[in-house]
Amino acid sequence: MTPQVQLQVHALTDRATLPAYQSAGAAGLDLHACLPPGQVLGLAVGAIALVPTGLALAIPEGYEGQVRARSGLAAKHGIGLPNGVGTIDSDYRGELRVALINWGSEPFAIEHGMRVAQLVISPVVRAEVRPVGALDQTVRGQGGFGSTGLHAAR
């Protein structure tokens, strides 16, 4: 059974939609746009917009919220997150807004109630930073971007 944590959600307006899993096996809770009545948020090609959700969260200490793109919006319309994955820290209590970018070839309209992203709650491991004089050696060494090639070794 999947472990569960409690996610406290405060609706900042009665127009906000609570995040929800859409299937029993879903990893992410869908996040919905929360716009004033009659407002449509136009997202021009190449533009970035902060989409309000009308929600504030209390993510448990030791966890983070990962805001991720919805695959259908990305594949069909080129809508994604400019930062890849957004992080919501456990001590943030402001409104959750989703940064979206239109990488598509057509303008895109965001309407109230539209599912615009998903939220995955994940445990966080904090590192103890330890300065050292040198690092251990590996086979890869300092090989950077693309150094392992594009295809599996044969």
The 8 nearest C-alpha neighbors of each residue, nearest first, counted from 0:
[[1, 2, 3, 24, 23, 4, 26, 25],
 [0, 2, 3, 24, 4, 26, 23, 25],
 [3, 1, 0, 4, 5, 121, 122, 120],
 [2, 4, 1, 5, 0, 6, 120, 121],
 [5, 3, 6, 2, 59, 120, 58, 62],
 [4, 6, 7, 3, 59, 58, 57, 8],
 [7, 5, 58, 57, 8, 4, 59, 56],
 [6, 8, 57, 56, 5, 9, 58, 59],
 [9, 7, 56, 55, 6, 10, 57, 54],
 [8, 10, 55, 54, 11, 56, 7, 57],
 [11, 9, 54, 12, 15, 53, 8, 55],
 [10, 12, 53, 54, 9, 55, 13, 15],
 [13, 11, 14, 10, 15, 53, 54, 33],
 [12, 14, 15, 10, 11, 16, 53, 33],
 [15, 13, 12, 33, 16, 53, 34, 35],
 [16, 14, 53, 13, 33, 12, 10, 52],
 [17, 15, 31, 18, 14, 112, 33, 52],
 [16, 18, 19, 15, 10, 8, 30, 54],
 [19, 17, 30, 29, 28, 16, 20, 31],
 [20, 18, 28, 29, 21, 17, 30, 27],
 [19, 21, 28, 22, 25, 29, 27, 18],
 [22, 20, 19, 25, 23, 28, 29, 27],
 [23, 21, 25, 24, 20, 26, 19, 27],
 [22, 24, 25, 21, 20, 26, 27, 19],
 [25, 23, 22, 26, 20, 21, 27, 1],
 [26, 24, 22, 27, 23, 20, 21, 28],
 [27, 25, 119, 24, 28, 20, 118, 120],
 [28, 26, 119, 118, 117, 25, 20, 29],
 [27, 29, 20, 19, 118, 117, 18, 30],
 [28, 30, 117, 18, 19, 116, 114, 20],
 [29, 31, 116, 18, 117, 114, 115, 28],
 [32, 30, 114, 112, 113, 115, 52, 16],
 [31, 33, 52, 112, 111, 113, 51, 50],
 [34, 32, 52, 111, 53, 15, 51, 112],
 [33, 35, 111, 38, 32, 36, 51, 110],
 [34, 36, 38, 37, 33, 111, 14, 39],
 [37, 35, 38, 34, 111, 39, 14, 33],
 [36, 38, 35, 39, 34, 111, 110, 40],
 [39, 37, 35, 36, 34, 40, 110, 111],
 [40, 38, 110, 109, 41, 108, 37, 111],
 [39, 41, 109, 108, 42, 110, 38, 34],
 [42, 40, 108, 107, 39, 109, 43, 106],
 [41, 43, 107, 106, 46, 108, 101, 40],
 [44, 42, 106, 46, 45, 41, 107, 101],
 [43, 45, 101, 106, 46, 105, 104, 103],
 [46, 44, 101, 102, 43, 100, 47, 103],
 [47, 45, 43, 44, 100, 101, 42, 48],
 [46, 48, 100, 99, 98, 101, 45, 49],
 [49, 47, 99, 98, 50, 100, 46, 42],
 [48, 50, 98, 97, 96, 51, 99, 47],
 [49, 51, 97, 96, 48, 32, 98, 52],
 [50, 52, 96, 33, 53, 32, 49, 97],
 [53, 51, 33, 32, 54, 96, 31, 95],
 [52, 54, 15, 11, 33, 51, 12, 10],
 [55, 53, 10, 52, 94, 11, 9, 95],
 [54, 56, 94, 9, 93, 95, 92, 8],
 [57, 55, 8, 7, 58, 92, 9, 54],
 [56, 58, 7, 59, 6, 92, 8, 89],
 [57, 59, 89, 6, 56, 60, 62, 63],
 [60, 58, 62, 89, 61, 57, 6, 5],
 [61, 59, 89, 62, 58, 90, 63, 88],
 [60, 62, 123, 122, 59, 63, 89, 124],
 [63, 61, 122, 123, 121, 60, 59, 89],
 [64, 62, 88, 121, 87, 89, 120, 65],
 [63, 65, 120, 87, 119, 86, 118, 66],
 [64, 66, 86, 119, 118, 85, 67, 120],
 [67, 65, 118, 85, 84, 117, 86, 64],
 [68, 66, 84, 117, 116, 65, 118, 69],
 [67, 69, 116, 79, 80, 70, 117, 66],
 [70, 68, 116, 72, 71, 117, 73, 67],
 [69, 71, 73, 72, 74, 68, 75, 79],
 [72, 70, 74, 73, 69, 75, 76, 68],
 [73, 71, 78, 76, 75, 70, 69, 74],
 [72, 74, 77, 78, 70, 71, 76, 79],
 [75, 73, 71, 72, 77, 76, 70, 78],
 [74, 76, 72, 73, 71, 77, 78, 70],
 [75, 77, 72, 78, 103, 73, 74, 107],
 [78, 76, 103, 73, 102, 101, 74, 75],
 [79, 77, 73, 101, 72, 76, 100, 102],
 [80, 78, 68, 100, 99, 73, 77, 81],
 [79, 81, 99, 83, 82, 100, 68, 98],
 [82, 80, 83, 100, 99, 79, 98, 47],
 [81, 83, 80, 84, 85, 98, 79, 99],
 [84, 82, 80, 81, 85, 67, 79, 68],
 [85, 83, 67, 66, 82, 65, 86, 80],
 [84, 86, 66, 65, 82, 83, 67, 87],
 [87, 85, 65, 64, 88, 66, 84, 63],
 [86, 88, 64, 63, 65, 89, 85, 91],
 [87, 89, 63, 90, 91, 86, 64, 58],
 [88, 90, 58, 60, 91, 63, 59, 62],
 [89, 91, 88, 92, 57, 58, 60, 87],
 [92, 90, 88, 89, 93, 87, 57, 56],
 [93, 91, 55, 56, 90, 57, 94, 89],
 [94, 92, 55, 91, 95, 56, 54, 96],
 [95, 93, 55, 54, 96, 53, 92, 52],
 [94, 96, 55, 54, 52, 93, 51, 97],
 [97, 95, 51, 50, 52, 49, 94, 98],
 [96, 98, 50, 49, 99, 51, 95, 116],
 [97, 99, 49, 48, 80, 50, 96, 47],
 [100, 98, 80, 48, 47, 79, 97, 81],
 [101, 99, 47, 79, 81, 46, 80, 78],
 [100, 102, 78, 45, 44, 103, 46, 77],
 [101, 103, 77, 45, 78, 100, 44, 104],
 [104, 102, 77, 101, 76, 105, 44, 78],
 [103, 105, 44, 102, 106, 77, 76, 101],
 [106, 104, 103, 44, 107, 43, 76, 101],
 [107, 105, 43, 44, 42, 108, 41, 104],
 [108, 106, 42, 41, 105, 43, 109, 101],
 [109, 107, 41, 40, 42, 110, 39, 106],
 [110, 108, 40, 39, 41, 107, 113, 111],
 [111, 109, 39, 113, 112, 108, 40, 32],
 [110, 112, 34, 33, 32, 113, 109, 39],
 [111, 113, 32, 31, 33, 110, 114, 16],
 [114, 112, 31, 32, 111, 110, 115, 109],
 [115, 113, 31, 30, 116, 29, 112, 32],
 [114, 116, 31, 113, 30, 32, 69, 117],
 [117, 115, 68, 69, 30, 67, 29, 114],
 [116, 118, 29, 28, 27, 67, 30, 66],
 [117, 119, 66, 27, 28, 65, 64, 67],
 [118, 120, 27, 65, 64, 26, 121, 28],
 [119, 121, 64, 63, 65, 118, 62, 122],
 [122, 120, 62, 63, 119, 123, 64, 65],
 [123, 121, 62, 61, 63, 124, 120, 64],
 [124, 122, 62, 61, 125, 63, 121, 60],
 [123, 125, 126, 122, 61, 62, 127, 121],
 [126, 124, 123, 127, 61, 128, 122, 62],
 [127, 125, 128, 124, 129, 123, 130, 61],
 [126, 128, 129, 125, 124, 130, 131, 123],
 [127, 129, 126, 130, 125, 131, 124, 132],
 [128, 130, 127, 131, 126, 132, 134, 133],
 [129, 131, 128, 132, 133, 127, 134, 126],
 [132, 130, 133, 129, 134, 128, 135, 127],
 [131, 133, 130, 134, 129, 135, 136, 128],
 [134, 132, 131, 135, 130, 136, 129, 137],
 [133, 135, 136, 131, 132, 137, 130, 140],
 [134, 136, 137, 133, 140, 131, 132, 138],
 [135, 137, 140, 134, 138, 139, 133, 141],
 [138, 136, 140, 139, 135, 141, 134, 142],
 [137, 139, 140, 136, 141, 142, 135, 147],
 [140, 138, 137, 142, 141, 147, 146, 136],
 [139, 141, 137, 138, 142, 136, 143, 135],
 [140, 142, 143, 139, 137, 146, 138, 136],
 [143, 141, 146, 140, 139, 144, 147, 145],
 [142, 144, 146, 141, 145, 147, 139, 140],
 [143, 145, 146, 142, 147, 148, 141, 149],
 [146, 144, 148, 147, 143, 149, 142, 150],
 [145, 147, 142, 143, 148, 144, 139, 149],
 [146, 148, 145, 149, 142, 139, 144, 143],
 [149, 147, 145, 146, 150, 151, 152, 144],
 [148, 150, 151, 147, 145, 146, 152, 144],
 [151, 149, 148, 152, 147, 153, 145, 146],
 [150, 152, 153, 149, 148, 147, 146, 145],
 [151, 153, 150, 148, 149, 147, 146, 145],
 [152, 151, 150, 149, 148, 147, 146, 145]]
